[in-house]
């Protein structure tokens, strides 16, 4: 039982962290995309525009 509870807590914490990391990464990606588009280069792995 303890291991299951631990796992559940870990996954919950992990997903919450992931949300923060994901939103932060998305903002950074947007900023990088804008900067690169201004520089005239498409962002890595993303369609320009």
GIMO-V112039 format. One record per backbone hydrogen bond with DSSP energy under -0.5 kcal/mol. CO is the residue of the C=O (numbers start at 1). NH is the residue of the N-H. If there is no record, write none. Layout:
<<CO	NH> <CO	NH>>
//
This chain:
<<1	5> <2	6> <3	7> <4	8> <5	9> <6	10> <7	11> <8	12> <9	13> <10	14> <11	15> <12	16> <13	17> <14	18> <15	19> <16	20> <17	21> <18	22> <19	23> <20	24> <21	25> <22	26> <23	27> <24	28> <25	29> <26	30> <27	31> <28	32> <29	33> <30	34> <31	35> <32	36> <33	37> <34	38> <35	39> <36	40> <36	41> <37	40> <43	46>>
//
